[in-house]
Amino acid sequence: MSKRKATEKRDPEDVEMASHEEEEEDDSGSDGEDIINVDFEFFDPKEMDFHAIKNLLNQYFASDAILFALSELSDLIVAQSNVGTTIKVNGVESDPYSLLTVLNMNQHLHHIHPTPATPEGTGAPATQKPSQAMTQIRDYVFTKSKQNDGLHNKLKELLAAGSKKEVGLILSERFINMPVETAPPMWRMLLEEVKWAVDEGLPFNFEYYLLMAPTYHEVAPKIDLDDEAPKPTKKKTKTAEPTTFFFHPEEEMLQQFAEFTQDFKLTTPPTVAESKNTFEDYGIAPARRMMLIHKTKIPEVVQLMTNNSQW
């Protein structure tokens, strides 16, 4: 059984996951365009979702995905069935199109213990060594935060062995054609589930939340070597800083409440084909914006997401 169900009316070009049968059965809108009814069902992450979740993580980390043990990270997510949400459109056995969850970085780095059994299964198994995936992520954020002394020192303090203040790693990814309106209910569920988990004595009492939001800026495609390139001039021109765009609009709202933020480039450059396939006339330069947000700010920004009339 799903957690909840939400129905969205979307333009057929925006919702590519709808079936052909749904398209034929839907009535036309008042403006003559077809309207497709899509049911979005919310589920806990399940073992059957392992491969789909790994694919979403691969998309989330982009060209840097090769730096992380994504199989182990996917295992941690599906084993943690008490916190986290996926969205599916074709029932529980279909692949999820969206994921939002949080993992305890300190727990998986320093003092991993089995979580109590839940009605839908047991938690992550105990292990004698730290999580490889979480260790890789910790080292990654340490490296990427070096340009920001405040953020870097704070992360070092929070993620040190014996730290009393724990950090929740937010992992949020979805298919590009998933409507942003599905984000606020997922965030509300996450807050509810974290509260329930804390009430049950589970290790989700985070002091801070860490998010690496996918961003990009537009770049002109490279000139083909066969084309006649313009001759360089001696006069230097001042170029404006490129505008940063967020793949997930709700994460642009989150940054306003962050205690620390830091933009960084991916370690592994994307291929030219990956860039040019995103825009017809322009490529993109993918990047990330790291955000460290105190727990007291999350309910406030989730409320703003819910009340946002522009979505």
N, C-alpha and C positions, 0 to 999 in steps of 0.2 A: 504494500500500500504506500502511496506517495505521501509526502508531508502535506502538501497543498497543491492546488491546481489553479493556474491563472490563464485566462483566455485573452489573447491579444489579436486585434484586427490590424493587419499589416498589408502594405502594397506587395503584390507578388514578386516584384523585383527585389524587395528588401528581405523577404523570407523565402529563401531558396530551399529550405528543408521541407516545405509542405509537399504532400503527395499530389500526383496528377488527379487522383480521384477527388481530393478535396477541392482542387481548382475547378473541376467540372460541376461539383455540387453547389458551390458558393454562388450567391446572387451577385449581380453587378451593383456597384455603388451608384449613388445619385449622380456622380459626375461621369458615369460611363465606364469607370475603371473597375476591374474585378477586385473584390475584397476577399482575403483568405483568413479563415478562422484557424488559429493555431493554439492548441492547448499545451501550455508549459507546465510540466509536472516536476515537483521538487522532491528529490530523494536523498537519503543518506548515501555517502560513498560505499560501494559494495565491492566484494572481491571480483565480481564479474566485470567491473569497470576498470580493472587494472590497466589494460592496454590502451583504452580510450583516454584515461587520465594521464598515462605516460605520454601520449601524443599531445595532449593539452600542455603538459609541462615542457615538452620539446618546443612547442610553439611559444610558450611563455619566455623561456630562456633564449630563444632564437639561436643565433649562430654560436652562442656560448654554451648551448646545451651539452656539447661534447665534454665540457669541463666537470660535469656532475654525474653522479651515479643515480640516474633517473629511475631505474628499476627499484632501487632501494627506497627512494623518495616516494614513489608510487605505492610501495608496500606500506610505508608509514601512514599514508593518507587513507588507504582502504581499510587498514587495521583499526583506525580511529573512527569507528562508526558513530560515536556519540557526539562528535562535533564535525561540522562540515556539510556542505550541500552541493548536489549536482542538479542540473536541469536536463530533462529528457522530454521528447515529444511523441515517442512511440511506445510508451510503456516501460516497465521496470527493466526488461531485458534488452532494451535498445541502448545505444551508446550515448553518454552524456554530451551535451553541446556546451555546457558551462560548468565551471567549478569555482567554489569559494571555500577555503578552509584555513585553519591556523594550526601551526605546529609549535610545540614548546622547544625552543632552541636549546635552552639550558638542560632540559630533561634529556634530550637526545645527544647532547655533547658530553655531559659529565656524570649524571646519575640516572641511567636508564633503568626503570623498573617495570614489571608487567602491570598493566592497569586492571582493575577489577572486571570480572565478567559482566557483560551487559545482556539485555534480552535478545539482542541480535548477534551476539557473538562475543569473543574475548578481545582484549586490546592487543597492542603490539607486544610480541614476545620479548622476554628479558634477554639481554645479551651481555657478554663480558667485555665488550669494547664499545667506544663511542660510535655513533652512526657515521659512516663514511660520507654519505651525502650531506649531512648537516655540518660535518667538519669542513667539507669543501665549500659550502655556502658561507660558513663563518670566515674562512680564510679569504674568500672572494669579497665579502663586504668590508673586511679589514683593509684589503688592498685598495678597493674602490673609494673608501672614505678617507684616505690619507691626505687628500687635498683640503679636507675640512677638519681642523684639529679638534674642534668641539665635538663633532659627531664621532670621529675616530676614537677619541679618548672615552667618550660615553659608552660606545659599543664595547671597547676593551674592558671597561669596568663592569658593564652589565653581563657580559658573556664569560667573565672569569669564573674559574672553579670556586665554588663557595658563595657566589653572589646570591643575595637574598631577594634581589629584584629580577624577575624573569622576563624574557622577551618572547613574544608570540610572532612567528614568521607567517605573514599573510601570503597566501598563494591564490591569486585570482586570475582566471583566464577563461575565455569563451570564444566561440566561433565569431568571425568578424561580422556576420549578418544577424547575430543575436541582438534583439532590441535592448537598449540601455534601460528600459523600464523594468527589466527583470533584475537589475542590480539591487535596488533598495530592499525588496523583500528578502533577498539572499543575505544582505548585511544584517537585517533585523533578526533573521533566524540565527545567524552566527552569534550575535550578542546574547540572544536567549539561551542558546546551547552552551555558551561559555559560562553563563550564570548558573545554569543547571549543573554543569560539570563541577564548578567550584562548590556548589551546595552539596554535591556528593563526595567531596573530598578529593577530586581528581586534579591533576597538576595543570590547571588552566588559569590560575590567578596571576595574570600578566600585569606587570607594571608598565611595560611599553609594548607597542606593536611596530614591527619592522616590515616595510613594503618596498619592493623594487618595481615601481610603476613603469610599464613599457611606454616609451615616448619616441618621437621622431621629429626630424625637420626635413623640409623639402630641399632637394639638391638638383641642379641641372644635370642631365645625363652627360656622361663623358663623350667628348668629340671623337668620332671614329678616326682612326689613323689615316684612312683613305680620304677623309674629307679635308677640305682646305681650311685649316685652322687660322684664326686671325693672328696677325703678328703682334707680339707683345710690345707695349709702349713703355717708355721710361718713366712716365708720370705715374706715381702711386695714388691709388684711390682708396679712400676709407670705406670699408664694407661694414654694413650693419650686422649685428649679431643675428643669427638665424632664429626664427620664431620656433619655440618648442610646442609640439602638439601632443596630446595624450590619446592613446588608443582607447582608453576607457574614461569617459567624461566624469564619472563619479570620483575617479582618483585625482582629478584636477581640483575637486572640492576638498578632498582629504589633505592635500598639500597645504591648504590655508590653515590647518590646525596642527601641522607638524612642528615639533620642537626643533628638529634639524632636517635639512634637505641637502642633497648633493646630486648634481647631474654627473653622469659618467658614460663613457663610450664602452661598447662591447669589446671584449678582449680579442675575439675572433672576428675578423672582418667578414661581412656578408659578401656573397658572390655578386657580380655585376647583374647576373640574371635575376637574382632575388630582388634587387633594387628596382630594376626596370620593369619587372612584372607588376609592381604595386601601383604605379601611376602610368598613364599612357604617355604623357609628355615629360613627367618628372620622375626621378627615382626618389628614394627616401634614405635618410641616414638614421638607422635605428639606434636608440640609446636607452638609458634608464634614468629615472629620478628616484634616488633612495630617500625614504622618509622614515623618520623615527617619531612616533606619535604616542603621547601619554594616554593611558587608559581612560582618563576622565574626559578626553576630547572626542572619543569615538562615538558615544551615544549622541552627542550634539551634532556631529557631522552626518550621522545616519538619519537623524530627524530632518536635517536640511535636504538630504537626498529625497526623502519621502515627500517633502513639501515642494520640491522643485517643479514648478508649473511648465518649465520649458521642455520637459521630457514627455 
